């Protein structure tokens, strides 16, 4: 019924789940954190954390509803902190869907965001989007920094790399429906209300404030600043009135209400009289006519939010003041501040500064008021709500068009692979190690082989039909320590420089390579290690790697680019080596050595055997593994007999035929292969 009447689909939530989602996790954990309010009440934090399962449940129900009604070509636009997990939930079911997300609140600095216990889940949820929109550049920059520091992502000012997929980041300041506000301001009922309000304050300059009754709106700061103004400028006594409207919050705070009441009483007692009250406070929800009437007759709007996403009250004030052209004083901590150049921007904590701004605004000449108002009005009327929405959708479609023009890499067809594996007479299995058989770790030596992977691998190598190799960038000693105990497992170290056949010894395939390049490369790496805290150099037989995963993410990335530039200028142009840009590392190796050469060698050997190899499975996660995939493409193997698979998203640039999302998916697949081998 809703769909046919209003194109709406309801998501029906259990009452308790909905309450815990909104009043629990959203309002106790996310909202304070996003508005820079520290958790000083451990009880509230504990209650919010307990609501996490219900937050997940609500996000799942929204995602499931969207997935059910989705049609190819649909655009999915998710809004605000209540549904932060929805993009990734949809992405798992609909890998090629066009998904946008817009955050209406501020996004905190990474130092604040890192205190959230579920920080990784939140960021990963958002990064299922094609485009994430923010109100300001500062919010986008904080999100970018959080992805770098919490998830270890690579990023740029316009996007974040996540599982091989680029998530774009955009700035889209929200606006209002200008035509609607203009129509409301012209209503006869609004004009009558405006006259009534003006008659209540004859001869007074009216300063207007309208906020939710919440600490973050800076109401107390506004009152202190107004008190300072009355103290510093006695000539305005009995001439200026602050009308402060507050709407009830979702949770009452008696202590905050008491402070507000005490402050107003003190101001009115000190600077008022029987005939004059400097502050009039109305704690109620104004009807629409009263609100727009107040916007029409106010001589100034005073907004002192301590933190705000996009304060649209300032936009409404500007539109309603097109004739009177009253000035606007705006907190620099609102999302609106960056685009409202005609406003007086103030720091709410600087009461002296706000007091001076009030005085300056009251003394503003008619000409200067007109100039400032024109700047504000031009911006507000150009950047409307319609402009905001269309800009976001256009950018989302533009980004997704570039993505959809690529052929997405399908998710691995497990039944097909297992069927081929089951019926094959001779098999060749080749695996990368880091990021494939084990997750990437910050400390390279912590990337221990998972027990379930080792168990499956030991079964696979015992199957006489199988030849199994791990082809890694690691050195010989590392591979021997972690995998050397598995009989019949083949190993290749340092990107193909060494090979050890099942049951054999290490063979050096790079004996004739000139290593004179190592000394100048080591010198450059050492130079940057000394200047980059947390970085270190790993010396291999035929390669040198500079790791910066433990360094400060921003500084480490900056230093890596500087180091790469030095290497390209001093080494690459003169010697037969290449730079591999790994995951938080730079490796220099001989240009003739790569994993593709090992794959060629192994495939040729298997094709010479009888019966010939009729099943090849090759899997890896990074740029160095692309050499393996390319080698298999160029080989003499029938295309139906080999399966190449990368770890990452469906839109990752790769030569692989298939993709999985994580190393655990690889381990699960080889576990299934192991089960087949045991049965046969």
VENRARA-V675642 format. One record per residue. N is the residue number from 0. RES is the residue in one letter. PHI is phi in whole degrees, -180 to 180 (* if undefined). Layout:
# VENRARA-V675642
n=N res=RES phi=PHI
n=N res=RES phi=PHI
This chain:
# VENRARA-V675642
n=0 res=X phi=*
n=1 res=X phi=-61
n=2 res=X phi=-64
n=3 res=X phi=-70
n=4 res=X phi=-87
n=5 res=X phi=-131
n=6 res=X phi=55
n=7 res=X phi=-117
n=8 res=X phi=-121
n=9 res=X phi=-76
n=10 res=X phi=-111
n=11 res=X phi=-87
n=12 res=X phi=-108
n=13 res=X phi=-63
n=14 res=X phi=-58
n=15 res=X phi=-66
n=16 res=X phi=-64
n=17 res=X phi=-63
n=18 res=X phi=-65
n=19 res=X phi=-66
n=20 res=X phi=-65
n=21 res=X phi=-82
n=22 res=X phi=-80
n=23 res=X phi=-92
n=24 res=X phi=-66
n=25 res=X phi=-64
n=26 res=X phi=-91
n=27 res=X phi=-96
n=28 res=X phi=-108
n=29 res=X phi=-74
n=30 res=X phi=-60
n=31 res=X phi=-61
n=32 res=X phi=-63
n=33 res=X phi=-68
n=34 res=X phi=-107
n=35 res=X phi=63
n=36 res=X phi=-99
n=37 res=X phi=-68
n=38 res=X phi=-81
n=39 res=X phi=-95
n=40 res=X phi=-112
n=41 res=X phi=-65
n=42 res=X phi=-64
n=43 res=X phi=-64
n=44 res=X phi=-63
n=45 res=X phi=-65
n=46 res=X phi=-64
n=47 res=X phi=-64
n=48 res=X phi=-64
n=49 res=X phi=-66
n=50 res=X phi=-85
n=51 res=X phi=-55
n=52 res=X phi=-57
n=53 res=X phi=-73
n=54 res=X phi=-62
n=55 res=X phi=-64
n=56 res=X phi=-59
n=57 res=X phi=-63
n=58 res=X phi=-62
n=59 res=X phi=-63
n=60 res=X phi=-67
n=61 res=X phi=-64
n=62 res=X phi=-63
n=63 res=X phi=-63
n=64 res=X phi=-64
n=65 res=X phi=-63
n=66 res=X phi=-62
n=67 res=X phi=-66
n=68 res=X phi=-98
n=69 res=X phi=-64
n=70 res=X phi=-123
n=71 res=X phi=-52
n=72 res=X phi=97
n=73 res=X phi=-65
n=74 res=X phi=-107
n=75 res=X phi=-107
n=76 res=X phi=-124
n=77 res=X phi=-101
n=78 res=X phi=-123
n=79 res=X phi=71
n=80 res=X phi=-70
n=81 res=X phi=-71
n=82 res=X phi=-131
n=83 res=X phi=-68
n=84 res=X phi=-92
n=85 res=X phi=-60
n=86 res=X phi=-55
n=87 res=X phi=-71
n=88 res=X phi=-64
n=89 res=X phi=-69
n=90 res=X phi=-59
n=91 res=X phi=-64
n=92 res=X phi=-87
n=93 res=X phi=-128
n=94 res=X phi=-59
n=95 res=X phi=-105
n=96 res=X phi=-66
n=97 res=X phi=-92
n=98 res=X phi=-124
n=99 res=X phi=-116
n=100 res=X phi=-135
n=101 res=X phi=-127
n=102 res=X phi=-101
n=103 res=X phi=-85
n=104 res=X phi=-93
n=105 res=X phi=-65
n=106 res=X phi=-113
n=107 res=X phi=-75
n=108 res=X phi=-62
n=109 res=X phi=-62
n=110 res=X phi=-66
n=111 res=X phi=-76
n=112 res=X phi=-62
n=113 res=X phi=-63
n=114 res=X phi=-78
n=115 res=X phi=-74
n=116 res=X phi=-58
n=117 res=X phi=-99
n=118 res=X phi=-61
n=119 res=X phi=-68
n=120 res=X phi=-63
n=121 res=X phi=-64
n=122 res=X phi=-64
n=123 res=X phi=-62
n=124 res=X phi=-62
n=125 res=X phi=-66
n=126 res=X phi=-76
n=127 res=X phi=-81
n=128 res=X phi=-83
n=129 res=X phi=-81
n=130 res=X phi=-141
n=131 res=X phi=-116
n=132 res=X phi=-105
n=133 res=X phi=-129
n=134 res=X phi=-74
n=135 res=X phi=-136
n=136 res=X phi=-64
n=137 res=X phi=-61
n=138 res=X phi=-63
n=139 res=X phi=-64
n=140 res=X phi=-65
n=141 res=X phi=-65
n=142 res=X phi=-63
n=143 res=X phi=-57
n=144 res=X phi=-63
n=145 res=X phi=-65
n=146 res=X phi=-63
n=147 res=X phi=-68
n=148 res=X phi=-81
n=149 res=X phi=-90
n=150 res=X phi=-102
n=151 res=X phi=73
n=152 res=X phi=-74
n=153 res=X phi=-86
n=154 res=X phi=-153
n=155 res=X phi=-138
n=156 res=X phi=-59
n=157 res=X phi=-110
n=158 res=X phi=-174
n=159 res=X phi=-127
n=160 res=X phi=-86
n=161 res=X phi=-140
n=162 res=X phi=53
n=163 res=X phi=77
n=164 res=X phi=-122
n=165 res=X phi=-91
n=166 res=X phi=-96
n=167 res=X phi=-79
n=168 res=X phi=-122
n=169 res=X phi=-135
n=170 res=X phi=-109
n=171 res=X phi=-138
n=172 res=X phi=-63
n=173 res=X phi=-79
n=174 res=X phi=-131
n=175 res=X phi=-124
n=176 res=X phi=-83
n=177 res=X phi=-61
n=178 res=X phi=-62
n=179 res=X phi=-65
n=180 res=X phi=-64
n=181 res=X phi=-61
n=182 res=X phi=-65
n=183 res=X phi=-66
n=184 res=X phi=-65
n=185 res=X phi=-90
n=186 res=X phi=-62
n=187 res=X phi=-62
n=188 res=X phi=-64
n=189 res=X phi=-70
n=190 res=X phi=-61
n=191 res=X phi=-65
n=192 res=X phi=-63
n=193 res=X phi=-61
n=194 res=X phi=-65
n=195 res=X phi=-64
n=196 res=X phi=-66
n=197 res=X phi=-63
n=198 res=X phi=-67
n=199 res=X phi=-72
n=200 res=X phi=-129
n=201 res=X phi=-65
n=202 res=X phi=75
n=203 res=X phi=-102
n=204 res=X phi=-87
n=205 res=X phi=-99
n=206 res=X phi=-101
n=207 res=X phi=-106
n=208 res=X phi=-137
n=209 res=X phi=-138
n=210 res=X phi=-146
n=211 res=X phi=-70
n=212 res=X phi=-75
n=213 res=X phi=-143
n=214 res=X phi=-54
n=215 res=X phi=-68
n=216 res=X phi=-81
n=217 res=X phi=70
n=218 res=X phi=-65
n=219 res=X phi=-64
n=220 res=X phi=-64
n=221 res=X phi=-63
n=222 res=X phi=-65
n=223 res=X phi=-63
n=224 res=X phi=-68
n=225 res=X phi=-66
n=226 res=X phi=-62
n=227 res=X phi=-63
n=228 res=X phi=-61
n=229 res=X phi=-66
n=230 res=X phi=-70
n=231 res=X phi=-80
n=232 res=X phi=-126
n=233 res=X phi=-62
n=234 res=X phi=-65
n=235 res=X phi=-93
n=236 res=X phi=-59
n=237 res=X phi=70
n=238 res=X phi=-120
n=239 res=X phi=-126
n=240 res=X phi=-128
n=241 res=X phi=-98
n=242 res=X phi=-101
n=243 res=X phi=-110
n=244 res=X phi=-102
n=245 res=X phi=-128
n=246 res=X phi=-96
n=247 res=X phi=-59
n=248 res=X phi=-84
n=249 res=X phi=-76
n=250 res=X phi=-134
n=251 res=X phi=-79
n=252 res=X phi=-134
n=253 res=X phi=-57
n=254 res=X phi=-67
n=255 res=X phi=-67
n=256 res=X phi=-61
n=257 res=X phi=-65
n=258 res=X phi=-64
n=259 res=X phi=-62
n=260 res=X phi=-62
n=261 res=X phi=-64
n=262 res=X phi=-66
n=263 res=X phi=-63
n=264 res=X phi=-62
n=265 res=X phi=-65
n=266 res=X phi=-63
n=267 res=X phi=-67
n=268 res=X phi=-70
n=269 res=X phi=-82
n=270 res=X phi=-113
n=271 res=X phi=-102
n=272 res=X phi=-154
n=273 res=X phi=-64
n=274 res=X phi=-96
n=275 res=X phi=-142
n=276 res=X phi=-120
n=277 res=X phi=-62
n=278 res=X phi=-121
n=279 res=X phi=-117
n=280 res=X phi=-111
n=281 res=X phi=-120
n=282 res=X phi=-94
n=283 res=X phi=-164
n=284 res=X phi=-91
n=285 res=X phi=-71
n=286 res=X phi=-76
n=287 res=X phi=-59
n=288 res=X phi=-64
n=289 res=X phi=-64
n=290 res=X phi=-63
n=291 res=X phi=-72
n=292 res=X phi=-65
n=293 res=X phi=-65
n=294 res=X phi=-62
n=295 res=X phi=-70
n=296 res=X phi=-98
n=297 res=X phi=-64
n=298 res=X phi=-94
n=299 res=X phi=-172
n=300 res=X phi=-112
n=301 res=X phi=-119
n=302 res=X phi=-120
n=303 res=X phi=-125
n=304 res=X phi=-57
n=305 res=X phi=-77
n=306 res=X phi=-165
n=307 res=X phi=-153
n=308 res=X phi=-70
n=309 res=X phi=-142
n=310 res=X phi=-78
n=311 res=X phi=-79
n=312 res=X phi=-60
n=313 res=X phi=-65
n=314 res=X phi=-65
n=315 res=X phi=-64
n=316 res=X phi=-62
n=317 res=X phi=-62
n=318 res=X phi=-65
n=319 res=X phi=-71
n=320 res=X phi=-99
n=321 res=X phi=-64
n=322 res=X phi=-91
n=323 res=X phi=-78
n=324 res=X phi=60
n=325 res=X phi=-71
n=326 res=X phi=-76
n=327 res=X phi=-121
n=328 res=X phi=-109
n=329 res=X phi=-133
n=330 res=X phi=-64
n=331 res=X phi=-72
n=332 res=X phi=-96
n=333 res=X phi=-92
n=334 res=X phi=-65
n=335 res=X phi=-72
n=336 res=X phi=-56
n=337 res=X phi=-63
n=338 res=X phi=-112
n=339 res=X phi=-104
n=340 res=X phi=-68
n=341 res=X phi=-86
n=342 res=X phi=-91
n=343 res=X phi=-82
n=344 res=X phi=-91
n=345 res=X phi=-131
n=346 res=X phi=-96
n=347 res=X phi=-58
n=348 res=X phi=-79
n=349 res=X phi=-93
n=350 res=X phi=-64
n=351 res=X phi=-64
n=352 res=X phi=-63
n=353 res=X phi=-67
n=354 res=X phi=-60
n=355 res=X phi=-65
n=356 res=X phi=-64
n=357 res=X phi=-62
n=358 res=X phi=-63
n=359 res=X phi=-61
n=360 res=X phi=-66
n=361 res=X phi=-68
n=362 res=X phi=-91
n=363 res=X phi=-61
n=364 res=X phi=-71
n=365 res=X phi=-60
n=366 res=X phi=-65
n=367 res=X phi=-68
n=368 res=X phi=-61
n=369 res=X phi=-65
n=370 res=X phi=-65
n=371 res=X phi=-64
n=372 res=X phi=-65
n=373 res=X phi=-60
n=374 res=X phi=-60
n=375 res=X phi=-68
n=376 res=X phi=-66
n=377 res=X phi=-61
n=378 res=X phi=-67
n=379 res=X phi=-64
n=380 res=X phi=-77
n=381 res=X phi=-85
n=382 res=X phi=-97
n=383 res=X phi=-85
n=384 res=X phi=-62
n=385 res=X phi=-65
n=386 res=X phi=-64
n=387 res=X phi=-60
n=388 res=X phi=-65
n=389 res=X phi=-67
n=390 res=X phi=-63
n=391 res=X phi=-64
n=392 res=X phi=-65
n=393 res=X phi=-62
n=394 res=X phi=-65
n=395 res=X phi=-62
n=396 res=X phi=-66
n=397 res=X phi=-63
n=398 res=X phi=-66
n=399 res=X phi=-69
n=400 res=X phi=-64
n=401 res=X phi=-64
n=402 res=X phi=-74
n=403 res=X phi=-74
n=404 res=X phi=-69
n=405 res=X phi=-79
n=406 res=X phi=-82
n=407 res=X phi=-65
n=408 res=X phi=-77
n=409 res=X phi=-67
n=410 res=X phi=-65
n=411 res=X phi=-57
n=412 res=X phi=-89
n=413 res=X phi=-59
n=414 res=X phi=-58
n=415 res=X phi=-66
n=416 res=X phi=-64
n=417 res=X phi=-66
n=418 res=X phi=-63
n=419 res=X phi=-65
n=420 res=X phi=-61
n=421 res=X phi=-63
n=422 res=X phi=-93
n=423 res=X phi=-75
n=424 res=X phi=-96
n=425 res=X phi=-144
n=426 res=X phi=-125
n=427 res=X phi=-125
n=428 res=X phi=-115
n=429 res=X phi=-130
n=430 res=X phi=-128
n=431 res=X phi=-72
n=432 res=X phi=-105
n=433 res=X phi=-65
n=434 res=X phi=82
n=435 res=X phi=-124
n=436 res=X phi=-92
n=437 res=X phi=-151
n=438 res=X phi=-65
n=439 res=X phi=-64
n=440 res=X phi=-117
n=441 res=X phi=-63
n=442 res=X phi=-99
n=443 res=X phi=-53
n=444 res=X phi=-72
n=445 res=X phi=-89
n=446 res=X phi=-82
n=447 res=X phi=-71
n=448 res=X phi=-68
n=449 res=X phi=-65
n=450 res=X phi=-57
n=451 res=X phi=-68
n=452 res=X phi=-68
n=453 res=X phi=-61
n=454 res=X phi=-62
n=455 res=X phi=-65
n=456 res=X phi=-64
n=457 res=X phi=-65
n=458 res=X phi=-73
n=459 res=X phi=-61
n=460 res=X phi=-72
n=461 res=X phi=-82
n=462 res=X phi=-75
n=463 res=X phi=-63
n=464 res=X phi=-81
n=465 res=X phi=-104
n=466 res=X phi=-120
n=467 res=X phi=-119
n=468 res=X phi=-130
n=469 res=X phi=-107
n=470 res=X phi=-113
n=471 res=X phi=-129
n=472 res=X phi=-86
n=473 res=X phi=-66
n=474 res=X phi=-84
n=475 res=X phi=-62
n=476 res=X phi=-60
n=477 res=X phi=-65
n=478 res=X phi=-65
n=479 res=X phi=-64
n=480 res=X phi=-65
n=481 res=X phi=-89
n=482 res=X phi=-126
n=483 res=X phi=-65
n=484 res=X phi=-78
n=485 res=X phi=-87
n=486 res=X phi=-63
n=487 res=X phi=70
n=488 res=X phi=-96
n=489 res=X phi=-83
n=490 res=X phi=-133
n=491 res=X phi=-134
n=492 res=X phi=-114
n=493 res=X phi=52
n=494 res=X phi=56
n=495 res=X phi=99
n=496 res=X phi=-74
n=497 res=X phi=-132
n=498 res=X phi=-140
n=499 res=X phi=-130
n=500 res=X phi=-73
n=501 res=X phi=-52
n=502 res=X phi=78
n=503 res=X phi=-105
n=504 res=X phi=-114
n=505 res=X phi=-66
n=506 res=X phi=-117
n=507 res=X phi=-86
n=508 res=X phi=-95
n=509 res=X phi=-126
n=510 res=X phi=-65
n=511 res=X phi=-95
n=512 res=X phi=-80
n=513 res=X phi=-75
n=514 res=X phi=-108
n=515 res=X phi=-65
n=516 res=X phi=-72
n=517 res=X phi=-65
n=518 res=X phi=-63
n=519 res=X phi=-66
n=520 res=X phi=-67
n=521 res=X phi=-61
n=522 res=X phi=-63
n=523 res=X phi=-67
n=524 res=X phi=-61
n=525 res=X phi=-64
n=526 res=X phi=-58
n=527 res=X phi=-77
n=528 res=X phi=-64
n=529 res=X phi=-63
n=530 res=X phi=-108
n=531 res=X phi=-131
n=532 res=X phi=-60
n=533 res=X phi=98
n=534 res=X phi=-92
n=535 res=X phi=-157
n=536 res=X phi=-107
n=537 res=X phi=-112
n=538 res=X phi=-96
n=539 res=X phi=-111
n=540 res=X phi=-64
n=541 res=X phi=-122
n=542 res=X phi=-155
n=543 res=X phi=-131
n=544 res=X phi=-123
n=545 res=X phi=-106
n=546 res=X phi=-100
n=547 res=X phi=-132
n=548 res=X phi=-64
n=549 res=X phi=-90
n=550 res=X phi=-78
n=551 res=X phi=-55
n=552 res=X phi=-56
n=553 res=X phi=-68
n=554 res=X phi=-69
n=555 res=X phi=-61
n=556 res=X phi=-64
n=557 res=X phi=-61
n=558 res=X phi=-66
n=559 res=X phi=-63
n=560 res=X phi=-66
n=561 res=X phi=-64
n=562 res=X phi=-63
n=563 res=X phi=-60
n=564 res=X phi=-63
n=565 res=X phi=-63
n=566 res=X phi=-63
n=567 res=X phi=-63
n=568 res=X phi=-77
n=569 res=X phi=-96
n=570 res=X phi=-118
n=571 res=X phi=-60
n=572 res=X phi=-74
n=573 res=X phi=-116
n=574 res=X phi=-127
n=575 res=X phi=-81
n=576 res=X phi=-130
n=577 res=X phi=-137
n=578 res=X phi=-102
n=579 res=X phi=-102
n=580 res=X phi=-90
n=581 res=X phi=-92
n=582 res=X phi=-85
n=583 res=X phi=63
n=584 res=X phi=-156
n=585 res=X phi=-120
n=586 res=X phi=-125
n=587 res=X phi=-110
n=588 res=X phi=-146
n=589 res=X phi=-61
n=590 res=X phi=-67
n=591 res=X phi=-85
n=592 res=X phi=-107
n=593 res=X phi=-159
n=594 res=X phi=-65
n=595 res=X phi=-62
n=596 res=X phi=-65
n=597 res=X phi=-66
n=598 res=X phi=-62
n=599 res=X phi=-56
n=600 res=X phi=-60
n=601 res=X phi=-68
n=602 res=X phi=-65
n=603 res=X phi=-60
n=604 res=X phi=-65
n=605 res=X phi=-71
n=606 res=X phi=-69
n=607 res=X phi=-80
n=608 res=X phi=-79
n=609 res=X phi=-124
n=610 res=X phi=-68
n=611 res=X phi=-67
n=612 res=X phi=-62
n=613 res=X phi=-124
n=614 res=X phi=-153
n=615 res=X phi=-128
n=616 res=X phi=-126
n=617 res=X phi=-133
n=618 res=X phi=-140
n=619 res=X phi=-161
n=620 res=X phi=-123
n=621 res=X phi=-127
n=622 res=X phi=-62
n=623 res=X phi=-66
n=624 res=X phi=-79
n=625 res=X phi=-63
n=626 res=X phi=-61
n=627 res=X phi=-66
n=628 res=X phi=-64
n=629 res=X phi=-65
n=630 res=X phi=-63
n=631 res=X phi=-68
n=632 res=X phi=-61
n=633 res=X phi=-88
n=634 res=X phi=-77
n=635 res=X phi=-86
n=636 res=X phi=-67
n=637 res=X phi=-66
n=638 res=X phi=-60
n=639 res=X phi=-77
n=640 res=X phi=-100
n=641 res=X phi=-121
n=642 res=X phi=-131
n=643 res=X phi=-109
n=644 res=X phi=-142
n=645 res=X phi=-111
n=646 res=X phi=-102
n=647 res=X phi=150
n=648 res=X phi=-83
n=649 res=X phi=-67
n=650 res=X phi=-99
n=651 res=X phi=-65
n=652 res=X phi=-73
n=653 res=X phi=-156
n=654 res=X phi=-96
n=655 res=X phi=-74
n=656 res=X phi=-81
n=657 res=X phi=-134
n=658 res=X phi=-142
n=659 res=X phi=-125
n=660 res=X phi=-88
n=661 res=X phi=-155
n=662 res=X phi=-54
n=663 res=X phi=-62
n=664 res=X phi=-66
n=665 res=X phi=-65
n=666 res=X phi=-62
n=667 res=X phi=-63
n=668 res=X phi=-67
n=669 res=X phi=-71
n=670 res=X phi=-66
n=671 res=X phi=-67
n=672 res=X phi=-60
n=673 res=X phi=-63
n=674 res=X phi=-62
n=675 res=X phi=-63
n=676 res=X phi=-62
n=677 res=X phi=-66
n=678 res=X phi=-68
n=679 res=X phi=-89
